[in-house]
Amino acid sequence: MADENPPPAPEASLSGGAPAPSPDALSPGVPPAAVAVEPPASVPGTEASGAAPAALTMAVGDPPIHPAPVEIRPTPAAPAPLAPFTFHGDAREYFRIWIVNTLLTLLTCGVFAAWAKVRKRRYFRGNTEVLGHRFDYHAEPWRLLVGNILVAFLFVAYVVVGEVYPLVRVGAFLAGAVLLPWIVVRSLAFNAHNTSYRGIRFYFGQPYGSAALLYLGQAVVIAITLGFYYPAWQRNRRQFIVSNHRLGDAFFRFESGSSPFYLAYLVGGLMVAGAAIVGLLVTVGIVMAQKGRIPGLTQMLPYLAIYGTAFFLARHYVYARLFNQVWNRTHLDRHRFVASLRTGAWMRLQLTNLLAMIGSCGLLYPWAAVRSMRHLAGSLHFQPAGPVETIGRLGRNTGSAVGDTTAEFMGMDFGL
Amino acid sequence: MNTIAAQFLDGRHLAARPAEVSREDDRLIVAGEGFRHAFPVREVRVSDRLGRIPRYLYLPDGATVETTAHDAVDAFLPSTRRTRLARLLHWLESHTAFAAGATALLLVAIGLTMVLGLPVAARHLALQVPDAMDRRAGEVSLAAMSKFTQPSGLSAARRREIEALAADLAALRGLPPPRVEFRSMGGRFPNAFALPGRIIVVTDELVEVAGSDGELQAVLAHELGHVHHRHSLQGVFRGSAALLVVTLVSGDLSALTTFSASIPFVLLQRGYSREFEEEADDYAAETLRLAGVDLDEFAAILGKLEGSREGLAVDYSYLSTHPHTDDRIKRIDRNAPRAPRSR
């Protein structure tokens, strides 16, 4: 499921600011196709994952499959019906898990965060079902711990050393920019390789060249065009992420032009621009009405509220539009996906999530994360073009273990 | 022996076949239509229990068994340190009582951090701010303040007298003289403010209201207390927990000056917190004792300032967060060892 992650921040596109590839922008996205559903932004951090598609059981006449040399007899097929994605997570159950893990993370000064993260991902993947099976997440928490420690170490070094030698900061920034493509690829690979469906793992290739082009080269283009290239960049990013994922030996493909991306960002941008104008008028009205008063923060509140709400809604509008666009244009081998996330319903859901989170000081986060995920899963279907059992382990044809060995070399999770 | 209903995933194809899992001595048997595999139990790894998601038995040959028979799986497989820890975690996660306890603990921890930790961190940080940064913050505050005040109409001689009063009081506490600035509030607002950068702003209206130099000294001593404790910077850090955290972690103070522009507005609209006022009062009482100024002067000017509040627009309710004037006077009486006074 995925989603494409967090909706790309609209602002970037609007404001013309060059959306540099911020980690935020990157990470989430796990491939739609592949795995990962990350719940939207409003739910901070949820990364749920969903996973993708696979399918099986096409229950209907599953040919008995024999073990050893597996031969598969494809069932000649009538056009298969749509197979829904279903999320079985329960808000109460997840709340208990989340609160205990959060407390343990605090009590261990953050060390337990790696275990908490793995449990969260397992919970979201393990509750996402399609064609009768769930997704499984295998990551060893200590690998996340290593990534966390490394990031913390670099951060402290950057801050402390940079305090004394400012040049170190410049150097660290440049080094970070150069390493970014590598980090992105390793993170995507880590999570793909650690996600499986029906005993078959997902994979993410090693496209360092295209990652560098995307995250460094095209980032420069975004800056030069004052952000106008951003929607196209988002399209390219989805293309990069989706088409480098595989489930076993089956490739994901993504084919889409840039226009739908431009349209989504255009509408989102208009929402924000409209709110900015309305907010400004309201503020001017207030100031005029109490002229003579010293201007203070209170007079700015309506403006901030209007602008902030519009920004939030625009972000989720874009998210929903791109969710549909990405999944509807994603294929797994011969199979495809059908997404029908309604923008209005999604924005309402995220707005109530936001209010609930604010009203509960964040305690309703598990509820928000679970219902977001349930809604996303409910908006996504898998459309098999035939039996999915023909999808096999990577490398099985040659009998080599290359695929599995590659999976061992999976890098680490950088928390992207 | 008991068997567990499960799905067998061979790891080679995206296919699942129904299977039954059972245990024979040290071997785990996975059997279904047309197949039967046996594995040493010790080589089988099982996924930790989490909510109601399926359990996976990872078999040595790369195949997987998927089942939802949680209790049976736990009973089947050998117990190791790892599985015992996982079971404990699951046990904690599945009891509402623990969730409630954890919630309460978290809320208390967050509350304590906000209530106790924030002020301590703000004070610590405010006192660490280098003088140069403090002065720059003062300039920014002063510039913001001059936008809604007018130049003072006091004579240069009168200003020098007041500056001398402030310098003398500071000297009594072993401090360098503060920088005293004079501004007019358009006749409406007798008061004084302590800004960063050791700046004390005195309004023309205050000078007019004060009946004696003793009363002016009382106000100046109070403001010196704010200056000494750097209450304005503490206020900025308290007001923006985000700034506080970022500064504490990164040591980067550059955002401080931006926030300093808001100090005059905050002081005008809300004043300092009651706690800061009491601290400044205590400081003032001690200073006035050293200067030989009767505390009655303090009481008198407090009463006048309170009286002047009436009729002000709501936005000017500066005094509203000050402790009630009577309480302040009683408090000073109680705490300050002082010369006998008559009242």
Contacts between the chains, C-beta under 8 A, distances in Angstrom:
chain1	res1	chain2	res2	distance
A	54	B	14	5.5
A	55	B	14	6.9
A	56	B	14	5.8
A	56	B	15	6.7
A	56	B	16	6.0
A	57	B	16	6.4
A	62	B	15	7.8
A	64	B	17	7.9
A	64	B	33	6.4
A	64	B	34	6.9
A	65	B	13	7.2
A	65	B	15	5.1
A	65	B	17	6.3
A	66	B	34	5.4
A	66	B	35	7.4
A	67	B	10	6.6
A	67	B	34	6.4
A	67	B	35	4.1
A	68	B	35	7.9
A	70	B	10	7.0
A	70	B	12	5.9
A	70	B	13	5.4
A	70	B	15	7.4
A	72	B	13	6.8
A	72	B	15	7.5
A	88	B	52	7.4
A	89	B	51	7.6
A	90	B	51	7.5
A	90	B	52	7.9
A	93	B	51	5.1
A	93	B	52	7.1
A	94	B	51	7.1
A	95	B	99	6.3
A	96	B	93	5.2
A	96	B	94	6.5
A	96	B	95	7.4
A	96	B	96	6.7
A	96	B	98	7.3
A	96	B	99	4.2
A	97	B	50	7.0
A	97	B	51	6.2
A	97	B	93	4.6
A	99	B	99	5.1
A	99	B	102	4.5
A	99	B	103	5.5
A	99	B	106	7.0
A	100	B	89	7.5
A	100	B	92	4.9
A	100	B	93	5.0
A	100	B	98	6.1
A	100	B	99	6.8
A	100	B	102	5.5
A	101	B	93	7.7
A	102	B	102	7.5
A	102	B	106	6.6
A	103	B	102	4.3
A	103	B	105	6.1
A	103	B	106	5.9
A	106	B	106	7.2
A	106	B	109	6.7
A	119	B	50	5.9
A	122	B	47	7.7
A	122	B	50	5.4
A	122	B	53	6.6
A	123	B	50	5.8
A	123	B	51	5.7
A	123	B	53	6.5
A	126	B	50	6.7
A	126	B	51	7.4
A	126	B	53	2.9
A	126	B	54	6.5
A	127	B	51	7.2
A	127	B	52	8.0
A	127	B	53	5.8
A	132	B	16	7.6
A	133	B	7	7.6
A	133	B	16	6.4
A	133	B	66	7.2
A	134	B	53	6.4
A	134	B	54	5.5
A	134	B	66	7.8
A	136	B	47	7.2
A	136	B	54	7.9
A	136	B	56	5.7
A	136	B	64	7.8
A	159	B	249	7.0
A	159	B	250	5.1
A	159	B	251	6.7
A	160	B	251	7.9
A	163	B	251	5.5
A	196	B	64	7.8
A	197	B	14	7.2
A	198	B	9	5.1
A	198	B	14	5.0
A	198	B	15	7.1
A	198	B	16	5.6
A	199	B	9	3.0
A	199	B	10	6.8
A	199	B	11	4.7
A	199	B	14	7.9
A	199	B	16	7.9
A	199	B	63	6.6
A	199	B	64	4.2
A	199	B	66	7.9
A	200	B	9	7.8
A	200	B	11	7.2
A	200	B	13	7.5
A	200	B	14	5.3
A	247	B	14	7.5
A	248	B	14	6.6
A	293	B	313	7.1
A	293	B	315	5.8
A	294	B	148	5.4
A	294	B	265	6.8
A	294	B	268	6.5
A	294	B	269	7.9
A	294	B	315	6.1
A	296	B	265	5.4
A	296	B	269	5.9
A	296	B	315	7.2
A	297	B	262	7.6
A	297	B	265	7.4
A	361	B	107	7.8
A	361	B	110	7.6
A	363	B	103	6.7
A	388	B	14	5.2
A	389	B	13	5.5
A	389	B	14	5.5
A	389	B	15	4.1
A	390	B	13	7.4
A	390	B	14	7.7
A	391	B	13	6.9
A	391	B	14	4.2
A	392	B	12	5.8
A	392	B	13	4.9
A	392	B	14	7.2
A	393	B	11	6.3
A	393	B	12	5.0
A	393	B	13	7.3
A	393	B	62	8.0
A	396	B	12	5.7
A	404	B	62	7.6
